């Protein structure tokens, strides 16, 4: 599993959680530059946004939001090469200037999860959850870290906590499905995928449910239906095309009639079978009888000759 596939690497502009009008009431140029950077980031003008956040930090080196926002941009720009050092520095600085603000801990924790530094990430995410207990974000990210560590029960508990706070969180159900499948609880995994899809018909989740049906439950019909649904939404999904072909072939093999039994060839009679042995024995006994008779006749003729001579 690739963690970054599920975590958003888009710029997370924390200042958006603060009403812009309220932020501008402070009247300092740092807030103005920060808000301008937020607007530019929303337009994907990342380089221009960085310049504004730089100006915000120059105007007020203790503007934690500007550090968090700039760090989020750095993380987005380096998502491909995963060079997150600049982002980590900004999030660390945000924590330094505002240790009671959960944003720095949350964003640094997410970045550490992306780097698969799960133990360090948990420290930050636990702190973020402590500072803002009603926020689902640190709980969700903590679940990702626990999945990365193979802590299935803890991860399941965290995603259940996310669902308790937001029953319409489709991704939390999808992650529960992955956890249960990893624990070989396949029926529970199917139920989780069902709930996720009921909230959001995501082609990736159809594929995951189909894979569970085909690979672990050998329910090829339902697996094929899920793969076909994925391809309706995303016809160019090559991996799912291959999975569909495999499932169709497996179903065809399962339903194929059994091959007709080939009759065994009649074996050639063995030389030393009871019948042949009996015949041989009979012939042998007959020969002995013939020999005996011939021998007897020869012996009897001589005696008769001698007797006749004596009588005469």
Backbone as numpy.savetxt, mean C-alpha at the origin, in Angstrom:
# Nx Ny Nz CAx CAy CAz Cx Cy Cz
5.03 3.88 1.05 4.19 5.06 1.05 5.06 6.30 1.05
4.69 7.28 0.22 5.40 8.56 0.19 4.59 9.57 0.98
5.14 9.99 2.12 4.42 10.91 2.99 4.05 12.18 2.25
4.99 12.73 1.47 4.76 14.02 0.82 3.59 13.98 -0.14
3.19 12.78 -0.58 2.04 12.67 -1.47 0.77 13.10 -0.77
0.71 12.90 0.54 -0.50 13.17 1.29 -0.47 14.50 2.03
0.72 15.03 2.27 0.82 16.30 2.95 0.85 17.43 1.94
0.19 18.48 2.25 0.17 19.62 1.34 1.50 20.33 1.38
2.10 20.52 0.22 3.35 21.27 0.13 3.11 22.67 -0.40
1.84 23.01 -0.57 1.54 24.39 -0.97 1.87 25.33 0.16
2.07 26.59 -0.15 2.41 27.57 0.88 1.27 27.66 1.88
1.59 27.47 3.15 0.61 27.60 4.21 0.81 28.97 4.84
-0.03 29.89 4.49 0.14 31.27 4.97 -0.67 31.45 6.24
0.02 31.33 7.33 -0.64 31.33 8.62 -1.38 32.64 8.88
-0.88 33.74 8.31 -1.53 35.03 8.56 -2.96 35.05 8.07
-3.32 34.15 7.16 -4.69 34.13 6.67 -5.67 33.75 7.76
-5.17 33.14 8.82 -6.07 32.80 9.92 -6.38 34.03 10.77
-5.68 35.12 10.51 -5.92 36.37 11.23 -6.62 37.32 10.29
-7.75 37.88 10.62 -8.42 38.81 9.72 -7.48 39.92 9.29
-7.40 40.15 7.97 -6.45 41.14 7.46 -6.73 42.52 8.03
-8.00 42.85 8.18 -8.33 44.17 8.73 -7.76 44.34 10.13
-7.86 43.30 10.92 -7.32 43.35 12.28 -5.82 43.49 12.26
-5.15 42.77 11.35 -3.69 42.83 11.28 -3.23 44.23 10.89
-3.98 44.91 10.00 -3.57 46.23 9.54 -3.78 47.31 10.58
-4.60 47.03 11.58 -4.85 48.04 12.59 -3.60 48.39 13.37
-2.64 47.50 13.39 -1.40 47.80 14.10 -0.69 48.98 13.47
-0.89 49.17 12.16 -0.34 50.35 11.50 1.13 50.29 11.20
1.81 49.18 11.48 3.23 49.13 11.16 3.43 48.54 9.77
4.51 48.92 9.13 4.77 48.46 7.77 5.04 46.97 7.71
5.48 46.38 8.81 5.75 44.95 8.83 4.48 44.16 8.53
3.38 44.54 9.17 2.11 43.85 8.92 1.65 44.06 7.48
1.85 45.28 6.96 1.45 45.55 5.58 2.21 44.66 4.60
3.52 44.59 4.79 4.33 43.75 3.90 3.95 42.27 4.05
3.68 41.85 5.28 3.29 40.46 5.49 1.99 40.15 4.75
1.00 41.03 4.88 -0.28 40.80 4.22 -0.14 40.82 2.70
0.72 41.71 2.21 0.96 41.74 0.77 1.62 40.44 0.31
2.54 39.94 1.11 3.17 38.66 0.78 2.16 37.53 0.73
1.18 37.55 1.65 0.13 36.54 1.65 -0.65 36.59 0.33
-1.01 37.78 -0.09 -1.77 37.93 -1.34 -0.98 37.40 -2.54
0.29 37.72 -2.58 1.12 37.26 -3.69 1.29 35.73 -3.65
1.42 35.18 -2.46 1.56 33.72 -2.33 0.31 33.01 -2.83
-0.86 33.61 -2.54 -2.11 33.01 -3.02 -2.19 33.02 -4.54
-1.48 33.92 -5.16 -1.44 33.99 -6.62 -0.27 33.19 -7.20
0.41 32.43 -6.35 1.57 31.62 -6.75 2.73 32.47 -7.24
2.79 33.73 -6.83 3.91 34.61 -7.15 4.89 34.54 -5.98
5.57 33.40 -5.92 6.35 33.09 -4.72 7.57 33.99 -4.53
8.27 34.29 -5.60 9.46 35.14 -5.46 9.09 36.53 -4.98
7.99 37.07 -5.53 7.53 38.39 -5.07 7.05 38.33 -3.63
6.43 37.20 -3.27 5.97 37.05 -1.89 7.15 37.03 -0.93
8.23 36.34 -1.30 9.41 36.29 -0.45 9.97 37.69 -0.21
9.98 38.51 -1.25 10.47 39.89 -1.09 9.64 40.66 -0.07
8.33 40.47 -0.11 7.47 41.16 0.84 7.71 40.65 2.27
7.89 39.34 2.41 8.15 38.82 3.75 9.52 39.28 4.25
10.47 39.42 3.34 11.78 39.98 3.74 11.61 41.38 4.29
10.81 42.18 3.59 10.58 43.56 4.05 9.84 43.57 5.38
8.91 42.63 5.56 8.18 42.55 6.83 9.14 42.24 7.97
10.09 41.34 7.73 11.05 40.96 8.78 12.03 42.10 9.04
12.43 42.81 7.99 13.31 43.96 8.19 12.63 45.03 9.04
11.35 45.24 8.79 10.62 46.26 9.55 10.37 45.82 10.99
10.21 44.51 11.19 9.98 44.01 12.54 10.57 42.61 12.65
11.80 42.48 13.13 12.47 41.17 13.22 11.76 40.18 14.13
10.73 40.63 14.85 9.99 39.73 15.73 8.61 39.40 15.17
8.41 39.59 13.88 7.14 39.26 13.25 7.14 37.75 12.93
6.61 36.96 13.85 6.65 35.51 13.71 5.88 35.04 12.48
4.77 35.71 12.17 3.98 35.30 11.01 4.78 35.40 9.72
5.59 36.46 9.61 6.39 36.65 8.39 7.40 35.52 8.25
8.00 35.09 9.35 8.94 33.95 9.29 8.22 32.67 8.88
7.05 32.44 9.48 6.30 31.22 9.16 5.90 31.22 7.69
5.40 32.38 7.21 4.94 32.45 5.82 6.10 32.29 4.84
7.22 32.92 5.13 8.38 32.79 4.24 8.90 31.35 4.26
8.92 30.75 5.45 9.35 29.36 5.53 8.45 28.44 4.73
7.15 28.71 4.73 6.22 27.90 3.96 6.49 28.02 2.46
6.83 29.24 2.01 7.18 29.43 0.60 8.45 28.65 0.25
9.45 28.74 1.11 10.70 27.99 0.87 10.40 26.48 0.76
9.54 25.99 1.62 9.21 24.56 1.59 8.53 24.19 0.26
7.65 25.07 -0.21 6.97 24.82 -1.47 7.95 24.81 -2.63
8.85 25.80 -2.65 9.79 25.92 -3.77 10.78 24.76 -3.82
11.03 24.14 -2.67 12.03 23.06 -2.63 11.38 21.69 -2.41
10.10 21.59 -2.75 9.40 20.31 -2.54 9.99 19.19 -3.39
10.45 19.52 -4.59 10.99 18.48 -5.47 12.33 17.94 -5.00
13.23 18.85 -4.63 14.57 18.40 -4.20 14.65 18.17 -2.69
13.58 18.51 -1.98 13.49 18.30 -0.53 14.67 18.93 0.22
15.06 20.09 -0.22 16.07 20.87 0.49 15.34 21.90 1.36
15.09 21.48 2.60 14.22 22.27 3.46 14.96 23.08 4.53
16.27 23.25 4.37 17.05 23.94 5.41 16.55 25.36 5.64
16.28 26.10 4.55 15.82 27.48 4.72 14.47 27.53 5.42
13.61 26.60 5.09 12.29 26.55 5.74 12.45 26.26 7.23
13.28 25.27 7.57 13.49 24.92 8.98 14.04 26.12 9.75
14.96 26.85 9.15 15.53 28.04 9.83 14.46 29.06 10.13
13.56 29.30 9.16 12.51 30.30 9.39 11.53 29.83 10.46
11.16 28.56 10.44 10.22 28.08 11.45 10.87 28.10 12.84
12.15 27.78 12.90 12.86 27.83 14.18 12.93 29.25 14.70
13.14 30.20 13.80 13.17 31.61 14.21 11.80 32.06 14.71
10.75 31.60 14.05 9.40 31.95 14.48 9.14 31.44 15.90
9.62 30.22 16.20 9.47 29.67 17.55 10.26 30.49 18.56
11.43 30.93 18.12 12.28 31.72 19.02 11.62 33.04 19.40
11.02 33.72 18.44 10.44 35.04 18.73 9.03 34.92 19.30
8.35 33.77 19.08 6.98 33.61 19.60 6.79 32.19 20.10
7.39 31.83 21.23 7.36 30.45 21.71 5.97 29.96 22.13
5.03 30.86 22.30 3.67 30.47 22.67 2.74 30.38 21.46
3.28 30.63 20.29 2.49 30.57 19.06 2.65 29.18 18.45
1.56 28.45 18.20 1.69 27.08 17.68 2.17 27.01 16.23
2.09 28.11 15.48 2.35 28.04 14.04 3.75 27.55 13.72
4.76 28.06 14.40 6.13 27.66 14.13 6.34 26.17 14.39
5.79 25.68 15.52 5.92 24.26 15.85 5.20 23.40 14.81
4.01 23.83 14.41 3.22 23.07 13.44 3.96 22.94 12.11
4.45 24.06 11.59 5.09 24.05 10.27 6.45 23.35 10.31
7.19 23.52 11.38 8.46 22.80 11.47 8.19 21.31 11.62
7.15 20.95 12.38 6.79 19.55 12.52 6.41 18.93 11.19
5.62 19.66 10.38 5.25 19.13 9.07 6.48 18.95 8.19
7.39 19.90 8.23 8.59 19.80 7.41 9.46 18.63 7.84
9.54 18.38 9.13 10.30 17.23 9.62 9.66 15.91 9.21
8.33 15.88 9.16 7.64 14.68 8.66 8.01 14.44 7.20
8.03 15.51 6.41 8.42 15.37 5.00 9.84 14.84 4.87
10.68 15.17 5.83 12.07 14.68 5.82 12.21 13.33 6.51
11.09 12.77 6.95 11.07 11.47 7.63 11.85 11.48 8.95
11.93 12.65 9.55 12.53 12.77 10.88 11.37 12.74 11.89
10.81 11.55 12.05 9.53 11.43 12.73 9.61 11.71 14.23
10.67 11.26 14.87 10.78 11.49 16.31 10.84 12.97 16.63
11.67 13.72 15.88 11.77 15.16 16.09 10.46 15.85 15.75
9.79 15.35 14.72 8.51 15.94 14.32 7.48 15.80 15.44
7.46 14.66 16.11 6.47 14.44 17.17 6.63 15.45 18.30
7.85 15.82 18.60 8.07 16.81 19.66 7.40 18.12 19.30
7.59 18.58 18.06 6.98 19.84 17.63 5.46 19.73 17.55
4.96 18.62 17.02 3.53 18.49 16.82 2.79 18.34 18.15
3.40 17.67 19.10 2.80 17.60 20.44 2.70 18.98 21.06
3.74 19.80 20.86 3.72 21.15 21.40 2.64 21.99 20.72
2.52 21.87 19.42 1.48 22.61 18.70 0.10 22.20 19.17
-0.10 20.91 19.40 -1.40 20.43 19.87 -1.68 20.92 21.29
-0.65 21.01 22.09 -0.80 21.51 23.45 -1.20 22.99 23.44
-0.59 23.77 22.56 -0.87 25.21 22.51 -2.22 25.52 21.87
-2.70 24.63 20.99 -3.98 24.86 20.31 -4.75 23.55 20.25
-5.37 23.13 21.34 -6.00 21.80 21.42 -7.14 21.59 20.42
-7.80 22.65 20.00 -8.95 22.49 19.10 -8.55 22.36 17.63
-7.27 22.48 17.34 -6.81 22.44 15.96 -6.53 20.99 15.54
-7.13 20.57 14.44 -6.91 19.22 13.94 -5.56 19.04 13.26
-4.96 20.13 12.78 -3.75 20.02 11.96 -2.61 19.29 12.67
-2.25 19.65 13.91 -1.14 18.91 14.54 -1.48 17.45 14.82
-2.76 17.16 15.10 -3.15 15.77 15.34 -3.01 14.96 14.06
-3.47 15.53 12.95 -3.36 14.85 11.67 -1.89 14.59 11.32
-1.06 15.62 11.44 0.36 15.47 11.11 1.04 14.47 12.04
0.62 14.47 13.30 1.17 13.49 14.24 0.81 12.08 13.79
-0.40 11.90 13.27 -0.80 10.60 12.73 0.10 10.17 11.59
0.45 11.12 10.71 1.36 10.79 9.61 2.73 10.35 10.14
3.23 11.06 11.15 4.52 10.70 11.73 4.46 9.30 12.34
3.36 8.99 13.01 3.21 7.67 13.64 3.08 6.56 12.59
2.45 6.86 11.47 2.43 5.88 10.37 3.85 5.62 9.89
4.62 6.71 9.73 6.00 6.56 9.28 6.84 5.71 10.23
6.48 5.73 11.50 7.21 4.95 12.50 6.63 3.55 12.70
5.54 3.26 11.99 4.90 1.96 12.17 4.13 1.84 13.47
3.80 2.97 14.08 3.01 2.96 15.32 1.53 2.98 14.95
1.04 1.81 14.50 -0.29 1.76 13.89 -1.40 2.15 14.85
-1.37 1.64 16.06 -2.45 1.92 17.01 -2.49 3.40 17.39
-1.33 3.99 17.59 -1.29 5.42 17.93 -1.79 6.26 16.76
-1.38 5.89 15.56 -1.82 6.63 14.38 -3.34 6.52 14.22
-3.87 5.31 14.41 -5.31 5.11 14.29 -6.06 5.97 15.32
-5.53 6.02 16.53 -6.17 6.83 17.58 -6.18 8.30 17.20
-5.09 8.78 16.60 -5.04 10.19 16.21 -6.01 10.50 15.08
-6.10 9.63 14.09 -7.03 9.90 13.00 -8.48 9.75 13.46
-8.73 8.88 14.43 -10.07 8.81 15.01 -10.40 10.09 15.74
-9.40 10.67 16.40 -9.60 11.95 17.09 -9.91 13.06 16.08
-9.23 13.03 14.93 -9.52 14.00 13.88 -10.97 13.85 13.42
-11.42 12.60 13.25 -12.78 12.35 12.77 -13.82 12.78 13.81
-13.49 12.60 15.07 -14.42 13.04 16.12 -14.64 14.55 16.03
-13.60 15.28 15.71 -13.73 16.73 15.61 -14.34 17.14 14.27
-14.09 16.33 13.23 -14.61 16.64 11.90 -15.03 15.34 11.22
-16.30 14.95 11.38 -16.76 13.68 10.81 -16.72 13.64 9.28
-16.53 14.77 8.64 -16.48 14.81 7.17 -15.06 14.89 6.64
-14.11 14.45 7.41 -12.72 14.48 6.98 -12.43 13.20 6.18
-12.51 13.30 4.86 -12.34 12.13 3.99 -10.93 11.56 4.10
-9.92 12.43 4.20 -8.54 11.94 4.25 -8.27 11.15 5.52
-8.88 11.54 6.63 -8.67 10.80 7.88 -9.20 9.37 7.74
-10.37 9.21 7.09 -10.89 7.86 6.86 -9.96 7.08 5.92
-9.44 7.75 4.90 -8.53 7.07 3.96 -7.28 6.58 4.69
-6.73 7.41 5.58 -5.54 7.00 6.32 -5.86 5.86 7.30
-7.06 5.89 7.87 -7.47 4.76 8.72 -7.53 3.49 7.89
-8.02 3.60 6.65 -8.05 2.44 5.77 -6.66 1.88 5.54
-5.70 2.77 5.31 -4.32 2.32 5.10 -3.78 1.63 6.36
-4.08 2.21 7.52 -3.60 1.63 8.77 -4.20 0.23 8.98
-5.50 0.11 8.80 -6.14 -1.19 9.01 -5.66 -2.22 7.99
-5.44 -1.79 6.76 -4.91 -2.72 5.76 -3.52 -3.19 6.16
-2.71 -2.28 6.70 -1.35 -2.64 7.15 -1.40 -3.61 8.32
-2.48 -3.56 9.08 -2.67 -4.48 10.21 -3.40 -5.76 9.80
-3.62 -5.93 8.50 -4.34 -7.09 7.95 -5.79 -7.15 8.41
-6.35 -6.01 8.73 -7.77 -5.90 9.08 -8.51 -5.42 7.82
-8.66 -6.33 6.89 -9.10 -5.93 5.55 -10.55 -5.47 5.49
-11.42 -6.11 6.24 -12.82 -5.67 6.24 -12.96 -4.27 6.83
-12.20 -4.00 7.88 -12.23 -2.66 8.47 -11.67 -1.63 7.49
-10.63 -2.02 6.76 -10.06 -1.11 5.77 -11.09 -0.77 4.70
-11.82 -1.78 4.23 -12.86 -1.54 3.22 -13.90 -0.57 3.76
-14.31 -0.76 5.01 -15.31 0.12 5.61 -14.80 1.57 5.69
-13.51 1.72 6.01 -12.93 3.07 6.06 -12.92 3.72 4.68
-12.52 2.95 3.67 -12.52 3.49 2.30 -13.94 3.85 1.86
-14.91 3.03 2.26 -16.31 3.34 1.93 -16.70 4.72 2.47
-16.34 4.97 3.72 -16.71 6.24 4.35 -15.98 7.41 3.68
-14.72 7.20 3.35 -13.96 8.26 2.68 -14.59 8.61 1.34
-14.96 7.59 0.58 -15.54 7.81 -0.75 -16.93 8.41 -0.67
-17.67 8.10 0.39 -18.99 8.69 0.56 -18.89 10.20 0.76
-17.79 10.64 1.36 -17.57 12.07 1.59 -16.97 12.73 0.35
-16.02 12.04 -0.26 -15.32 12.61 -1.43 -14.94 11.48 -2.38
-15.51 11.43 -3.58 -15.17 10.38 -4.53 -13.80 10.59 -5.16
-12.77 10.22 -4.44 -11.39 10.44 -4.86 -10.90 9.21 -5.66
-10.37 9.41 -6.87 -9.92 8.25 -7.66 -8.83 7.44 -6.96
-7.96 8.10 -6.21 -6.91 7.37 -5.49 -7.51 6.40 -4.47
-8.58 6.83 -3.84 -9.20 5.97 -2.82 -9.92 4.80 -3.49
-10.55 5.04 -4.65 -11.13 3.92 -5.40 -10.04 2.88 -5.71
-8.88 3.36 -6.13 -7.78 2.44 -6.46 -7.33 1.67 -5.22
-7.23 2.34 -4.09 -6.79 1.67 -2.86 -7.81 0.62 -2.43
-9.09 0.97 -2.53 -10.11 -0.02 -2.15 -10.09 -1.20 -3.13
-9.95 -0.89 -4.42 -9.86 -1.95 -5.42 -8.67 -2.85 -5.17
-7.54 -2.27 -4.83 -6.34 -3.06 -4.54 -6.57 -3.98 -3.35
-7.27 -3.48 -2.35 -7.56 -4.30 -1.17 -8.47 -5.47 -1.55
-9.49 -5.20 -2.35 -10.38 -6.27 -2.81 -9.62 -7.34 -3.59
-8.79 -6.89 -4.53 -8.14 -7.84 -5.45 -7.01 -8.60 -4.76
-6.14 -7.89 -4.09 -4.92 -8.49 -3.56 -5.14 -9.30 -2.29
-5.99 -8.80 -1.41 -6.12 -9.43 -0.10 -7.41 -10.24 0.07
-8.47 -9.88 -0.64 -9.74 -10.57 -0.48 -10.11 -11.41 -1.70
-9.32 -11.30 -2.78 -9.59 -12.03 -4.03 -11.03 -11.82 -4.52
-11.57 -10.64 -4.22 -12.90 -10.28 -4.72 -12.68 -9.46 -6.00
-12.47 -10.19 -7.09 -12.05 -9.53 -8.32 -13.16 -8.66 -8.92
-14.41 -9.09 -8.76 -15.51 -8.32 -9.33 -15.55 -6.90 -8.74
-15.49 -6.80 -7.40 -15.54 -5.48 -6.77 -14.27 -4.68 -7.05
-13.14 -5.38 -7.09 -11.90 -4.68 -7.42 -11.94 -4.09 -8.82
-12.46 -4.86 -9.77 -12.57 -4.37 -11.14 -13.48 -3.16 -11.20
-14.60 -3.21 -10.47 -15.52 -2.07 -10.46 -14.85 -0.81 -9.94
-14.01 -0.96 -8.90 -13.30 0.20 -8.36 -12.26 0.74 -9.34
-11.51 -0.15 -9.96 -10.52 0.30 -10.94 -11.20 1.02 -12.11
-12.33 0.49 -12.54 -13.04 1.14 -13.65 -13.55 2.51 -13.24
-13.96 2.64 -11.97 -14.41 3.95 -11.49 -13.26 4.94 -11.46
-12.09 4.48 -11.06 -10.91 5.35 -11.09 -10.64 5.85 -12.49
-10.71 4.95 -13.45 -10.39 5.31 -14.83 -11.46 6.19 -15.46
-12.68 6.15 -14.96 -13.69 7.10 -15.42 -13.31 8.52 -15.03
-12.74 8.65 -13.84 -12.35 9.97 -13.35 -11.01 10.39 -13.92
-10.10 9.43 -14.03 -8.75 9.71 -14.52 -8.35 8.65 -15.55
-8.77 8.82 -16.81 -8.52 7.78 -17.82 -7.05 7.52 -18.11
-6.17 8.44 -17.75 -4.75 8.30 -18.08 -3.93 7.69 -16.94
-4.60 7.12 -15.97 -3.90 6.50 -14.84 -3.35 5.14 -15.29
-2.08 5.14 -15.69 -1.48 3.93 -16.26 -1.41 2.80 -15.24
-1.05 3.11 -14.00 -0.93 2.07 -12.98 -2.27 1.36 -12.77
-3.34 2.13 -12.73 -4.65 1.52 -12.53 -5.06 0.71 -13.75
-4.68 1.14 -14.93 -4.95 0.35 -16.13 -4.30 -1.03 -16.01
-3.06 -1.06 -15.54 -2.37 -2.34 -15.36 -3.03 -3.20 -14.29
-3.45 -2.57 -13.21 -4.12 -3.31 -12.14 -5.45 -3.89 -12.64
-6.16 -3.12 -13.45 -7.42 -3.59 -13.99 -7.20 -4.82 -14.87
-6.20 -4.78 -15.73 -5.91 -5.92 -16.60 -5.57 -7.17 -15.78
-4.80 -6.98 -14.74 -4.45 -8.11 -13.87 -5.71 -8.70 -13.23
-6.58 -7.83 -12.69 -7.78 -8.30 -12.02 -8.71 -9.03 -13.01
-8.82 -8.51 -14.23 -9.67 -9.16 -15.24 -9.12 -10.54 -15.60
-7.81 -10.64 -15.73 -7.19 -11.94 -16.04 -7.39 -12.93 -14.89
-7.25 -12.44 -13.66 -7.44 -13.31 -12.49 -8.88 -13.79 -12.40
-9.83 -12.90 -12.71 -11.24 -13.30 -12.68 -11.53 -14.33 -13.77
-10.98 -14.13 -14.97 -11.18 -15.08 -16.06 -10.63 -16.45 -15.70
-9.46 -16.47 -15.08 -8.87 -17.75 -14.66 -9.71 -18.42 -13.58
-10.26 -17.61 -12.69 -11.09 -18.16 -11.61 -12.37 -18.79 -12.16
-12.95 -18.16 -13.18 -14.22 -18.63 -13.73 -14.08 -19.64 -14.87
-12.86 -19.92 -15.30 -12.66 -20.85 -16.41 -13.08 -22.25 -16.00
-13.76 -23.01 -16.92 -14.15 -24.39 -16.57 -12.92 -25.26 -16.38
-13.03 -26.26 -15.55 -11.86 -27.13 -15.34 -11.51 -27.89 -16.61
-10.27 -28.09 -16.88 -9.82 -28.80 -18.08 -10.27 -30.26 -18.02
-10.71 -30.81 -19.21 -11.13 -32.22 -19.27 -9.95 -33.13 -18.95
-10.26 -34.16 -18.16 -9.19 -35.07 -17.77 -8.76 -35.91 -18.97
-7.49 -36.02 -19.21 -6.95 -36.84 -20.30 -6.92 -38.30 -19.86
-7.59 -39.22 -20.64 -7.60 -40.63 -20.19 -6.19 -41.20 -20.15
-5.95 -41.95 -19.13 -4.63 -42.54 -18.98 -4.43 -43.62 -20.04
-3.30 -43.69 -20.68 -3.07 -44.73 -21.70 -3.07 -46.12 -21.08
-3.60 -47.10 -21.87 -3.62 -48.48 -21.39 -2.19 -49.01 -21.32
-1.78 -49.44 -20.17 -0.39 -49.89 -20.05 -0.15 -51.19 -20.81
1.01 -51.30 -21.35 1.40 -52.55 -22.01 1.49 -53.64 -20.96
0.98 -54.82 -21.29 1.03 -55.90 -20.28 2.48 -56.23 -19.93
2.71 -56.44 -18.67 4.06 -56.77 -18.22 4.40 -58.21 -18.60
5.69 -58.48 -18.84 6.12 -59.81 -19.25 5.85 -60.84 -18.16
6.19 -60.46 -16.93 6.03 -61.40 -15.81 4.75 -61.09 -15.04
3.62 -61.26 -15.69 2.35 -61.11 -15.00 1.82 -62.50 -14.65
0.81 -62.59 -13.80 0.32 -63.92 -13.36 -0.10 -64.82 -14.52
-0.73 -64.22 -15.54 -1.20 -65.03 -16.67 -0.02 -65.70 -17.39
0.99 -64.87 -17.71 2.15 -65.40 -18.43 2.90 -66.43 -17.59
2.97 -66.15 -16.30 3.67 -67.10 -15.42 2.93 -68.44 -15.40
1.58 -68.37 -15.37 0.79 -69.61 -15.37 0.99 -70.41 -16.65
0.97 -69.69 -17.78 1.18 -70.37 -19.07 2.56 -71.03 -19.11
3.57 -70.28 -18.66 4.93 -70.82 -18.67 5.03 -72.06 -17.80
4.36 -72.00 -16.65 4.41 -73.13 -15.73 3.74 -74.36 -16.36
2.60 -74.12 -17.04 1.90 -75.25 -17.68 2.75 -75.87 -18.78
3.39 -75.00 -19.58 4.27 -75.51 -20.64 5.41 -76.30 -20.05
5.96 -75.78 -18.96 7.09 -76.46 -18.31 6.67 -77.84 -17.81
5.49 -77.89 -17.19 5.03 -79.18 -16.67 4.75 -80.16 -17.82
4.20 -79.62 -18.92 3.92 -80.49 -20.07 5.21 -81.06 -20.64
6.24 -80.21 -20.71 7.53 -80.69 -21.21 8.09 -81.78 -20.32
7.97 -81.58 -19.03 8.46 -82.60 -18.10 7.73 -83.92 -18.33
6.39 -83.80 -18.55 5.61 -85.01 -18.78 6.04 -85.72 -20.05
6.27 -84.99 -21.11 6.69 -85.58 -22.38 8.03 -86.28 -22.22
8.96 -85.55 -21.56 10.30 -86.12 -21.35 10.20 -87.41 -20.54
9.34 -87.40 -19.53 9.19 -88.58 -18.68 8.67 -89.77 -19.50
7.67 -89.51 -20.34 7.08 -90.58 -21.14 8.09 -91.16 -22.13
8.82 -90.24 -22.78 9.82 -90.71 -23.76 10.88 -91.56 -23.07
11.33 -91.08 -21.95 12.37 -91.80 -21.21 11.86 -93.17 -20.77
10.62 -93.28 -20.36 10.05 -94.53 -19.87 9.94 -95.56 -21.00
9.49 -95.05 -22.17 9.33 -95.96 -23.29 10.68 -96.55 -23.71
11.67 -95.70 -23.69 12.99 -96.22 -24.07 13.46 -97.28 -23.09
13.27 -97.06 -21.84 13.71 -98.03 -20.83 12.90 -99.33 -20.92
11.57 -99.28 -21.11 10.67 -100.46 -21.17 11.02 -101.37 -22.36
11.41 -100.97 -23.51 11.75 -101.77 -24.71 12.93 -102.69 -24.46
13.88 -102.28 -23.72 15.08 -103.08 -23.45 14.75 -104.27 -22.59
13.86 -104.04 -21.57 13.50 -105.14 -20.68 12.74 -106.24 -21.44
11.86 -105.81 -22.31 11.09 -106.79 -23.08 12.03 -107.66 -23.98
13.02 -107.06 -24.51 13.96 -107.82 -25.37 14.70 -108.90 -24.58
15.13 -108.50 -23.37 15.88 -109.46 -22.53 14.98 -110.64 -22.13
13.75 -110.36 -21.76 12.83 -111.41 -21.32 12.51 -112.37 -22.45
12.29 -111.78 -23.59 11.97 -112.65 -24.75 13.12 -113.60 -25.03
14.31 -113.12 -24.85 15.47 -113.99 -25.08 15.52 -115.15 -24.06
15.13 -114.79 -22.84 15.18 -115.84 -21.84 14.10 -116.89 -22.09
12.96 -116.44 -22.50 11.87 -117.41 -22.72 12.23 -118.38 -23.87
12.81 -117.76 -24.89 13.17 -118.65 -26.00 14.32 -119.53 -25.57
